[in-house]
Structure formats: structure tokens, C-alpha cells
Amino acid sequence: MDSLLKVIVKSIFILLICVFLFGCSKEPQHSVRVVNGLPMSVSRVRLGEVRFDNMRPNTTTIHSVIVSGNYLLTGMIGGQIYTSDPVSIIGNKGVYKWKLTIESLSRISLIQE
């Protein structure tokens, strides 16, 4: 009888730890990376509140967490600030990784990976 009580207590303890760990885990979030497809460097790259290091030509950033929403991509090239048309980071069902490519001074593309 005593060993059965120990098994029950251990099982409840393990169950409570699992509930705590899974209940407190972070919700998955969207992430985005930027590809500089230009033949020149882009500095001060921002997508909303997400900032990226200065990007040399034909380089790609690592994924950074971003909240769903509409954003403008901004960056500085040769001392002049460029701003994109709005892009939407929104997933209908689930959370996605996104790739935003700077194709030219006037064109960007956004795809789900």
C-alpha cells in the first residue's frame, strides 16, 4: 500500500511539472530574414522595429522574430534613405518564416519559406 502511494505521488508530481513547463512555454512567432540582392551595401536596414546589421551586396541576414502586421522596409544606400511599399507579415493559419528580398531600389519581394 505504501509503495502504491509513492507511485501516485510521483505521478502527480511529474504531471504537475509537465503542465507547468508546457503551460509556460513561449508561443511560436513569425520570423523574417532579409536578402540584399543589390550590387551595393545597404545600411540601417529596418523592418518595423526589427533592425538588421549593415548588409553587403548579395548577403542574407539570420531570421529575426517579428510580430504580425504591415511594415515598411527602410535602408540607407549611399547616404540616401529608401523606403519600400508596405509588406504584410500575416499568417492565416499558423506561424511562418518569411524571406524579404531587396531586388532593386524600387522592388522588394516577400515569400513564405
Secondary structure, DSSP 8 states (H G I E B T S, - for coil): -HHHHHHHHHHHHHHHHHHHHHHTS----EEEEEEE-SSS-BEEEEETTEEE--B-TTEE---EEE-SEEE-EEEEETTEEEE---EEE--SSS--EEEEEEEETTEEEEEE-
